[in-house]
Amino acid sequence: MSLSQKSLETKFKKIIGLTPGKYMRLIRFLKLMRKYESKEIDINDLIYMYNYYDHSHFIKDFKLFMSESPKEYFKKEYPLIKAYSKKIK
């Protein structure tokens, strides 16, 4: 390709609306949450299965994508994640 890495990242962000790194974090997060919603595996096992270094990294992504802490989220019934998860497979 005749594009620099920076140019490619800029074009990606214009088209997708997220940087490539943030997009990959979102996909990983949504896959984890979809698996959790299907009640197949415990959330703690999923955190490590989806290559989060530790709980604090997962919580950081959770707050970024859900705009609330996991503690607040899991107290509620949320249909949002089900609707969002169906879009990305």
PDB file as gemmi writes it, atoms N, CA and C in Angstrom:
CRYST1    1.000    1.000    1.000  90.00  90.00  90.00 P 1                      
ATOM      1  N   MET A   1       0.842  -1.184   0.000  1.00  0.00           N  
ATOM      2  CA  MET A   1       0.000   0.000   0.000  1.00  0.00           C  
ATOM      3  C   MET A   1       0.881   1.240   0.000  1.00  0.00           C  
ATOM      4  N   SER A   2       0.351   2.264  -0.564  1.00  0.00           N  
ATOM      5  CA  SER A   2       1.113   3.509  -0.620  1.00  0.00           C  
ATOM      6  C   SER A   2       0.696   4.470   0.495  1.00  0.00           C  
ATOM      7  N   LEU A   3       0.159   3.936   1.581  1.00  0.00           N  
ATOM      8  CA  LEU A   3      -0.246   4.759   2.720  1.00  0.00           C  
ATOM      9  C   LEU A   3       0.666   4.492   3.906  1.00  0.00           C  
ATOM     10  N   SER A   4       0.918   5.540   4.669  1.00  0.00           N  
ATOM     11  CA  SER A   4       1.661   5.344   5.910  1.00  0.00           C  
ATOM     12  C   SER A   4       0.704   4.780   6.952  1.00  0.00           C  
ATOM     13  N   GLN A   5       1.264   4.277   8.033  1.00  0.00           N  
ATOM     14  CA  GLN A   5       0.428   3.719   9.103  1.00  0.00           C  
ATOM     15  C   GLN A   5      -0.502   4.790   9.657  1.00  0.00           C  
ATOM     16  N   LYS A   6       0.013   5.990   9.857  1.00  0.00           N  
ATOM     17  CA  LYS A   6      -0.789   7.090  10.400  1.00  0.00           C  
ATOM     18  C   LYS A   6      -1.945   7.442   9.459  1.00  0.00           C  
ATOM     19  N   SER A   7      -1.673   7.511   8.149  1.00  0.00           N  
ATOM     20  CA  SER A   7      -2.723   7.812   7.171  1.00  0.00           C  
ATOM     21  C   SER A   7      -3.797   6.736   7.186  1.00  0.00           C  
ATOM     22  N   LEU A   8      -3.368   5.485   7.261  1.00  0.00           N  
ATOM     23  CA  LEU A   8      -4.314   4.370   7.302  1.00  0.00           C  
ATOM     24  C   LEU A   8      -5.188   4.453   8.562  1.00  0.00           C  
ATOM     25  N   GLU A   9      -4.567   4.746   9.705  1.00  0.00           N  
ATOM     26  CA  GLU A   9      -5.325   4.883  10.959  1.00  0.00           C  
ATOM     27  C   GLU A   9      -6.312   6.037  10.875  1.00  0.00           C  
ATOM     28  N   THR A  10      -5.896   7.147  10.273  1.00  0.00           N  
ATOM     29  CA  THR A  10      -6.778   8.314  10.126  1.00  0.00           C  
ATOM     30  C   THR A  10      -7.976   7.977   9.239  1.00  0.00           C  
ATOM     31  N   LYS A  11      -7.732   7.311   8.138  1.00  0.00           N  
ATOM     32  CA  LYS A  11      -8.822   6.920   7.233  1.00  0.00           C  
ATOM     33  C   LYS A  11      -9.759   5.914   7.915  1.00  0.00           C  
ATOM     34  N   PHE A  12      -9.187   4.976   8.647  1.00  0.00           N  
ATOM     35  CA  PHE A  12      -9.979   3.993   9.389  1.00  0.00           C  
ATOM     36  C   PHE A  12     -10.907   4.709  10.373  1.00  0.00           C  
ATOM     37  N   LYS A  13     -10.367   5.679  11.104  1.00  0.00           N  
ATOM     38  CA  LYS A  13     -11.164   6.409  12.093  1.00  0.00           C  
ATOM     39  C   LYS A  13     -12.281   7.208  11.419  1.00  0.00           C  
ATOM     40  N   LYS A  14     -12.008   7.787  10.262  1.00  0.00           N  
ATOM     41  CA  LYS A  14     -13.038   8.532   9.539  1.00  0.00           C  
ATOM     42  C   LYS A  14     -14.176   7.615   9.102  1.00  0.00           C  
ATOM     43  N   ILE A  15     -13.847   6.405   8.666  1.00  0.00           N  
ATOM     44  CA  ILE A  15     -14.856   5.473   8.163  1.00  0.00           C  
ATOM     45  C   ILE A  15     -15.609   4.789   9.296  1.00  0.00           C  
ATOM     46  N   ILE A  16     -14.882   4.269  10.286  1.00  0.00           N  
ATOM     47  CA  ILE A  16     -15.482   3.482  11.365  1.00  0.00           C  
ATOM     48  C   ILE A  16     -15.929   4.345  12.535  1.00  0.00           C  
ATOM     49  N   GLY A  17     -15.208   5.437  12.780  1.00  0.00           N  
ATOM     50  CA  GLY A  17     -15.543   6.302  13.911  1.00  0.00           C  
ATOM     51  C   GLY A  17     -14.713   6.019  15.151  1.00  0.00           C  
ATOM     52  N   LEU A  18     -13.854   5.017  15.071  1.00  0.00           N  
ATOM     53  CA  LEU A  18     -12.972   4.646  16.179  1.00  0.00           C  
ATOM     54  C   LEU A  18     -11.576   4.389  15.632  1.00  0.00           C  
ATOM     55  N   THR A  19     -10.577   4.540  16.475  1.00  0.00           N  
ATOM     56  CA  THR A  19      -9.234   4.158  16.061  1.00  0.00           C  
ATOM     57  C   THR A  19      -9.190   2.637  15.933  1.00  0.00           C  
ATOM     58  N   PRO A  20      -8.247   2.100  15.175  1.00  0.00           N  
ATOM     59  CA  PRO A  20      -8.163   0.641  15.060  1.00  0.00           C  
ATOM     60  C   PRO A  20      -8.011  -0.056  16.415  1.00  0.00           C  
ATOM     61  N   GLY A  21      -7.215   0.521  17.304  1.00  0.00           N  
ATOM     62  CA  GLY A  21      -7.022  -0.083  18.625  1.00  0.00           C  
ATOM     63  C   GLY A  21      -8.300  -0.113  19.442  1.00  0.00           C  
ATOM     64  N   LYS A  22      -9.028   0.999  19.443  1.00  0.00           N  
ATOM     65  CA  LYS A  22     -10.272   1.058  20.199  1.00  0.00           C  
ATOM     66  C   LYS A  22     -11.330   0.139  19.585  1.00  0.00           C  
ATOM     67  N   TYR A  23     -11.318   0.029  18.259  1.00  0.00           N  
ATOM     68  CA  TYR A  23     -12.252  -0.864  17.571  1.00  0.00           C  
ATOM     69  C   TYR A  23     -12.009  -2.315  17.988  1.00  0.00           C  
ATOM     70  N   MET A  24     -10.740  -2.716  18.032  1.00  0.00           N  
ATOM     71  CA  MET A  24     -10.409  -4.086  18.444  1.00  0.00           C  
ATOM     72  C   MET A  24     -10.795  -4.330  19.897  1.00  0.00           C  
ATOM     73  N   ARG A  25     -10.600  -3.322  20.758  1.00  0.00           N  
ATOM     74  CA  ARG A  25     -11.009  -3.451  22.163  1.00  0.00           C  
ATOM     75  C   ARG A  25     -12.521  -3.611  22.265  1.00  0.00           C  
ATOM     76  N   LEU A  26     -13.272  -2.873  21.444  1.00  0.00           N  
ATOM     77  CA  LEU A  26     -14.728  -2.971  21.452  1.00  0.00           C  
ATOM     78  C   LEU A  26     -15.184  -4.358  21.011  1.00  0.00           C  
ATOM     79  N   ILE A  27     -14.594  -4.879  19.958  1.00  0.00           N  
ATOM     80  CA  ILE A  27     -14.958  -6.212  19.470  1.00  0.00           C  
ATOM     81  C   ILE A  27     -14.682  -7.259  20.548  1.00  0.00           C  
ATOM     82  N   ARG A  28     -13.503  -7.179  21.169  1.00  0.00           N  
ATOM     83  CA  ARG A  28     -13.148  -8.138  22.230  1.00  0.00           C  
ATOM     84  C   ARG A  28     -14.138  -8.028  23.385  1.00  0.00           C  
ATOM     85  N   PHE A  29     -14.468  -6.813  23.780  1.00  0.00           N  
ATOM     86  CA  PHE A  29     -15.405  -6.595  24.878  1.00  0.00           C  
ATOM     87  C   PHE A  29     -16.785  -7.155  24.546  1.00  0.00           C  
ATOM     88  N   LEU A  30     -17.273  -6.880  23.350  1.00  0.00           N  
ATOM     89  CA  LEU A  30     -18.606  -7.360  22.962  1.00  0.00           C  
ATOM     90  C   LEU A  30     -18.669  -8.881  22.877  1.00  0.00           C  
ATOM     91  N   LYS A  31     -17.616  -9.504  22.390  1.00  0.00           N  
ATOM     92  CA  LYS A  31     -17.589 -10.971  22.343  1.00  0.00           C  
ATOM     93  C   LYS A  31     -17.630 -11.551  23.754  1.00  0.00           C  
ATOM     94  N   LEU A  32     -16.862 -10.949  24.663  1.00  0.00           N  
ATOM     95  CA  LEU A  32     -16.868 -11.393  26.051  1.00  0.00           C  
ATOM     96  C   LEU A  32     -18.266 -11.260  26.651  1.00  0.00           C  
ATOM     97  N   MET A  33     -18.898 -10.111  26.452  1.00  0.00           N  
ATOM     98  CA  MET A  33     -20.216  -9.877  27.034  1.00  0.00           C  
ATOM     99  C   MET A  33     -21.272 -10.788  26.414  1.00  0.00           C  
ATOM    100  N   ARG A  34     -21.159 -11.067  25.124  1.00  0.00           N  
ATOM    101  CA  ARG A  34     -22.109 -11.983  24.482  1.00  0.00           C  
ATOM    102  C   ARG A  34     -21.985 -13.377  25.094  1.00  0.00           C  
ATOM    103  N   LYS A  35     -20.764 -13.809  25.317  1.00  0.00           N  
ATOM    104  CA  LYS A  35     -20.525 -15.112  25.933  1.00  0.00           C  
ATOM    105  C   LYS A  35     -21.070 -15.124  27.357  1.00  0.00           C  
ATOM    106  N   TYR A  36     -20.871 -14.027  28.080  1.00  0.00           N  
ATOM    107  CA  TYR A  36     -21.384 -13.930  29.447  1.00  0.00           C  
ATOM    108  C   TYR A  36     -22.913 -13.982  29.449  1.00  0.00           C  
ATOM    109  N   GLU A  37     -23.539 -13.244  28.548  1.00  0.00           N  
ATOM    110  CA  GLU A  37     -25.006 -13.204  28.477  1.00  0.00           C  
ATOM    111  C   GLU A  37     -25.596 -14.573  28.167  1.00  0.00           C  
ATOM    112  N   SER A  38     -24.855 -15.400  27.453  1.00  0.00           N  
ATOM    113  CA  SER A  38     -25.363 -16.735  27.143  1.00  0.00           C  
ATOM    114  C   SER A  38     -25.190 -17.692  28.329  1.00  0.00           C  
ATOM    115  N   LYS A  39     -24.597 -17.189  29.403  1.00  0.00           N  
ATOM    116  CA  LYS A  39     -24.427 -17.939  30.661  1.00  0.00           C  
ATOM    117  C   LYS A  39     -23.576 -19.197  30.498  1.00  0.00           C  
ATOM    118  N   GLU A  40     -22.670 -19.175  29.526  1.00  0.00           N  
ATOM    119  CA  GLU A  40     -21.830 -20.339  29.295  1.00  0.00           C  
ATOM    120  C   GLU A  40     -20.659 -20.429  30.272  1.00  0.00           C  
ATOM    121  N   ILE A  41     -20.077 -19.259  30.610  1.00  0.00           N  
ATOM    122  CA  ILE A  41     -18.864 -19.242  31.423  1.00  0.00           C  
ATOM    123  C   ILE A  41     -18.938 -18.081  32.416  1.00  0.00           C  
ATOM    124  N   ASP A  42     -18.339 -18.270  33.563  1.00  0.00           N  
ATOM    125  CA  ASP A  42     -18.268 -17.238  34.589  1.00  0.00           C  
ATOM    126  C   ASP A  42     -17.494 -16.022  34.070  1.00  0.00           C  
ATOM    127  N   ILE A  43     -17.887 -14.835  34.511  1.00  0.00           N  
ATOM    128  CA  ILE A  43     -17.257 -13.594  34.039  1.00  0.00           C  
ATOM    129  C   ILE A  43     -15.758 -13.568  34.340  1.00  0.00           C  
ATOM    130  N   ASN A  44     -15.347 -14.074  35.489  1.00  0.00           N  
ATOM    131  CA  ASN A  44     -13.919 -14.074  35.833  1.00  0.00           C  
ATOM    132  C   ASN A  44     -13.102 -14.931  34.871  1.00  0.00           C  
ATOM    133  N   ASP A  45     -13.658 -16.052  34.466  1.00  0.00           N  
ATOM    134  CA  ASP A  45     -12.974 -16.905  33.486  1.00  0.00           C  
ATOM    135  C   ASP A  45     -12.918 -16.223  32.118  1.00  0.00           C  
ATOM    136  N   LEU A  46     -13.981 -15.518  31.777  1.00  0.00           N  
ATOM    137  CA  LEU A  46     -14.027 -14.826  30.491  1.00  0.00           C  
ATOM    138  C   LEU A  46     -12.997 -13.702  30.420  1.00  0.00           C  
ATOM    139  N   ILE A  47     -12.792 -13.014  31.524  1.00  0.00           N  
ATOM    140  CA  ILE A  47     -11.827 -11.916  31.543  1.00  0.00           C  
ATOM    141  C   ILE A  47     -10.456 -12.411  31.103  1.00  0.00           C  
ATOM    142  N   TYR A  48     -10.053 -13.550  31.610  1.00  0.00           N  
ATOM    143  CA  TYR A  48      -8.751 -14.095  31.232  1.00  0.00           C  
ATOM    144  C   TYR A  48      -8.787 -14.778  29.866  1.00  0.00           C  
ATOM    145  N   MET A  49      -9.904 -15.390  29.527  1.00  0.00           N  
ATOM    146  CA  MET A  49     -10.048 -16.053  28.229  1.00  0.00           C  
ATOM    147  C   MET A  49      -9.904 -15.045  27.089  1.00  0.00           C  
ATOM    148  N   TYR A  50     -10.415 -13.832  27.297  1.00  0.00           N  
ATOM    149  CA  TYR A  50     -10.351 -12.813  26.258  1.00  0.00           C  
ATOM    150  C   TYR A  50      -9.142 -11.894  26.422  1.00  0.00           C  
ATOM    151  N   ASN A  51      -8.122 -12.403  27.088  1.00  0.00           N  
ATOM    152  CA  ASN A  51      -6.805 -11.767  27.179  1.00  0.00           C  
ATOM    153  C   ASN A  51      -6.786 -10.404  27.850  1.00  0.00           C  
ATOM    154  N   TYR A  52      -7.634 -10.209  28.831  1.00  0.00           N  
ATOM    155  CA  TYR A  52      -7.479  -9.039  29.681  1.00  0.00           C  
ATOM    156  C   TYR A  52      -6.396  -9.381  30.684  1.00  0.00           C  
ATOM    157  N   TYR A  53      -5.466  -8.483  30.870  1.00  0.00           N  
ATOM    158  CA  TYR A  53      -4.333  -8.743  31.749  1.00  0.00           C  
ATOM    159  C   TYR A  53      -4.787  -8.970  33.188  1.00  0.00           C  
ATOM    160  N   ASP A  54      -5.771  -8.185  33.607  1.00  0.00           N  
ATOM    161  CA  ASP A  54      -6.333  -8.340  34.944  1.00  0.00           C  
ATOM    162  C   ASP A  54      -7.707  -7.667  34.990  1.00  0.00           C  
ATOM    163  N   HIS A  55      -8.328  -7.701  36.152  1.00  0.00           N  
ATOM    164  CA  HIS A  55      -9.677  -7.129  36.294  1.00  0.00           C  
ATOM    165  C   HIS A  55      -9.692  -5.621  36.040  1.00  0.00           C  
ATOM    166  N   SER A  56      -8.647  -4.920  36.419  1.00  0.00           N  
ATOM    167  CA  SER A  56      -8.651  -3.466  36.244  1.00  0.00           C  
ATOM    168  C   SER A  56      -8.699  -3.074  34.767  1.00  0.00           C  
ATOM    169  N   HIS A  57      -8.046  -3.847  33.901  1.00  0.00           N  
ATOM    170  CA  HIS A  57      -8.118  -3.559  32.468  1.00  0.00           C  
ATOM    171  C   HIS A  57      -9.528  -3.816  31.929  1.00  0.00           C  
ATOM    172  N   PHE A  58     -10.155  -4.866  32.410  1.00  0.00           N  
ATOM    173  CA  PHE A  58     -11.532  -5.145  32.007  1.00  0.00           C  
ATOM    174  C   PHE A  58     -12.459  -4.032  32.478  1.00  0.00           C  
ATOM    175  N   ILE A  59     -12.299  -3.595  33.721  1.00  0.00           N  
ATOM    176  CA  ILE A  59     -13.148  -2.530  34.270  1.00  0.00           C  
ATOM    177  C   ILE A  59     -12.970  -1.237  33.486  1.00  0.00           C  
ATOM    178  N   LYS A  60     -11.745  -0.935  33.085  1.00  0.00           N  
ATOM    179  CA  LYS A  60     -11.480   0.263  32.285  1.00  0.00           C  
ATOM    180  C   LYS A  60     -12.248   0.199  30.964  1.00  0.00           C  
ATOM    181  N   ASP A  61     -12.176  -0.933  30.257  1.00  0.00           N  
ATOM    182  CA  ASP A  61     -12.928  -1.086  29.014  1.00  0.00           C  
ATOM    183  C   ASP A  61     -14.430  -1.069  29.271  1.00  0.00           C  
ATOM    184  N   PHE A  62     -14.859  -1.701  30.345  1.00  0.00           N  
ATOM    185  CA  PHE A  62     -16.277  -1.742  30.674  1.00  0.00           C  
ATOM    186  C   PHE A  62     -16.815  -0.328  30.839  1.00  0.00           C  
ATOM    187  N   LYS A  63     -16.111   0.491  31.599  1.00  0.00           N  
ATOM    188  CA  LYS A  63     -16.543   1.879  31.812  1.00  0.00           C  
ATOM    189  C   LYS A  63     -16.523   2.670  30.513  1.00  0.00           C  
ATOM    190  N   LEU A  64     -15.534   2.420  29.674  1.00  0.00           N  
ATOM    191  CA  LEU A  64     -15.431   3.121  28.398  1.00  0.00           C  
ATOM    192  C   LEU A  64     -16.616   2.804  27.490  1.00  0.00           C  
ATOM    193  N   PHE A  65     -16.962   1.530  27.366  1.00  0.00           N  
ATOM    194  CA  PHE A  65     -17.996   1.127  26.416  1.00  0.00           C  
ATOM    195  C   PHE A  65     -19.415   1.139  26.990  1.00  0.00           C  
ATOM    196  N   MET A  66     -19.546   1.008  28.295  1.00  0.00           N  
ATOM    197  CA  MET A  66     -20.875   0.948  28.898  1.00  0.00           C  
ATOM    198  C   MET A  66     -21.242   2.209  29.683  1.00  0.00           C  
ATOM    199  N   SER A  67     -20.294   3.101  29.890  1.00  0.00           N  
ATOM    200  CA  SER A  67     -20.503   4.364  30.617  1.00  0.00           C  
ATOM    201  C   SER A  67     -20.960   4.172  32.055  1.00  0.00           C  
ATOM    202  N   GLU A  68     -20.625   3.058  32.631  1.00  0.00           N  
ATOM    203  CA  GLU A  68     -20.873   2.800  34.042  1.00  0.00           C  
ATOM    204  C   GLU A  68     -19.984   1.663  34.501  1.00  0.00           C  
ATOM    205  N   SER A  69     -19.869   1.516  35.795  1.00  0.00           N  
ATOM    206  CA  SER A  69     -19.005   0.455  36.314  1.00  0.00           C  
ATOM    207  C   SER A  69     -19.706  -0.895  36.198  1.00  0.00           C  
ATOM    208  N   PRO A  70     -18.936  -1.980  36.221  1.00  0.00           N  
ATOM    209  CA  PRO A  70     -19.552  -3.309  36.189  1.00  0.00           C  
ATOM    210  C   PRO A  70     -20.491  -3.524  37.374  1.00  0.00           C  
ATOM    211  N   LYS A  71     -20.138  -2.994  38.525  1.00  0.00           N  
ATOM    212  CA  LYS A  71     -20.973  -3.144  39.709  1.00  0.00           C  
ATOM    213  C   LYS A  71     -22.358  -2.531  39.480  1.00  0.00           C  
ATOM    214  N   GLU A  72     -22.392  -1.335  38.902  1.00  0.00           N  
ATOM    215  CA  GLU A  72     -23.671  -0.676  38.602  1.00  0.00           C  
ATOM    216  C   GLU A  72     -24.449  -1.454  37.547  1.00  0.00           C  
ATOM    217  N   TYR A  73     -23.743  -1.901  36.520  1.00  0.00           N  
ATOM    218  CA  TYR A  73     -24.381  -2.610  35.412  1.00  0.00           C  
ATOM    219  C   TYR A  73     -25.027  -3.910  35.858  1.00  0.00           C  
ATOM    220  N   PHE A  74     -24.290  -4.709  36.611  1.00  0.00           N  
ATOM    221  CA  PHE A  74     -24.787  -6.032  36.970  1.00  0.00           C  
ATOM    222  C   PHE A  74     -25.890  -5.991  38.022  1.00  0.00           C  
ATOM    223  N   LYS A  75     -26.152  -4.813  38.587  1.00  0.00           N  
ATOM    224  CA  LYS A  75     -27.296  -4.660  39.490  1.00  0.00           C  
ATOM    225  C   LYS A  75     -28.596  -4.534  38.693  1.00  0.00           C  
ATOM    226  N   LYS A  76     -28.486  -4.196  37.411  1.00  0.00           N  
ATOM    227  CA  LYS A  76     -29.652  -3.920  36.573  1.00  0.00           C  
ATOM    228  C   LYS A  76     -29.870  -5.031  35.549  1.00  0.00           C  
ATOM    229  N   GLU A  77     -31.036  -5.047  34.982  1.00  0.00           N  
ATOM    230  CA  GLU A  77     -31.337  -5.902  33.828  1.00  0.00           C  
ATOM    231  C   GLU A  77     -31.126  -5.029  32.601  1.00  0.00           C  
ATOM    232  N   TYR A  78     -30.226  -5.420  31.728  1.00  0.00           N  
ATOM    233  CA  TYR A  78     -29.912  -4.596  30.565  1.00  0.00           C  
ATOM    234  C   TYR A  78     -30.145  -5.334  29.256  1.00  0.00           C  
ATOM    235  N   PRO A  79     -31.096  -4.892  28.447  1.00  0.00           N  
ATOM    236  CA  PRO A  79     -31.287  -5.487  27.125  1.00  0.00           C  
ATOM    237  C   PRO A  79     -30.297  -4.921  26.096  1.00  0.00           C  
ATOM    238  N   LEU A  80     -29.600  -3.828  26.436  1.00  0.00           N  
ATOM    239  CA  LEU A  80     -28.685  -3.173  25.506  1.00  0.00           C  
ATOM    240  C   LEU A  80     -27.624  -4.121  24.983  1.00  0.00           C  
ATOM    241  N   ILE A  81     -27.002  -4.861  25.856  1.00  0.00           N  
ATOM    242  CA  ILE A  81     -25.902  -5.718  25.419  1.00  0.00           C  
ATOM    243  C   ILE A  81     -26.400  -6.796  24.464  1.00  0.00           C  
ATOM    244  N   LYS A  82     -27.606  -7.284  24.657  1.00  0.00           N  
ATOM    245  CA  LYS A  82     -28.158  -8.294  23.746  1.00  0.00           C  
ATOM    246  C   LYS A  82     -28.376  -7.707  22.361  1.00  0.00           C  
ATOM    247  N   ALA A  83     -28.913  -6.502  22.304  1.00  0.00           N  
ATOM    248  CA  ALA A  83     -29.151  -5.849  21.022  1.00  0.00           C  
ATOM    249  C   ALA A  83     -27.819  -5.534  20.326  1.00  0.00           C  
ATOM    250  N   TYR A  84     -26.854  -5.046  21.089  1.00  0.00           N  
ATOM    251  CA  TYR A  84     -25.554  -4.685  20.549  1.00  0.00           C  
ATOM    252  C   TYR A  84     -24.780  -5.908  20.085  1.00  0.00           C  
ATOM    253  N   SER A  85     -24.877  -6.998  20.842  1.00  0.00           N  
ATOM    254  CA  SER A  85     -24.137  -8.222  20.527  1.00  0.00           C  
ATOM    255  C   SER A  85     -24.623  -8.875  19.245  1.00  0.00           C  
ATOM    256  N   LYS A  86     -25.885  -8.755  18.939  1.00  0.00           N  
ATOM    257  CA  LYS A  86     -26.432  -9.377  17.742  1.00  0.00           C  
ATOM    258  C   LYS A  86     -25.889  -8.729  16.475  1.00  0.00           C  
ATOM    259  N   LYS A  87     -25.479  -7.449  16.567  1.00  0.00           N  
ATOM    260  CA  LYS A  87     -24.981  -6.733  15.400  1.00  0.00           C  
ATOM    261  C   LYS A  87     -23.589  -7.200  15.004  1.00  0.00           C  
ATOM    262  N   ILE A  88     -22.779  -7.592  15.991  1.00  0.00           N  
ATOM    263  CA  ILE A  88     -21.395  -7.980  15.703  1.00  0.00           C  
ATOM    264  C   ILE A  88     -21.237  -9.468  15.965  1.00  0.00           C  
ATOM    265  N   LYS A  89     -20.937 -10.206  14.949  1.00  0.00           N  
ATOM    266  CA  LYS A  89     -20.733 -11.653  15.099  1.00  0.00           C  
ATOM    267  C   LYS A  89     -19.486 -12.101  14.439  1.00  0.00           C  
TER     268      LYS A  89                                                      
END                                                                             
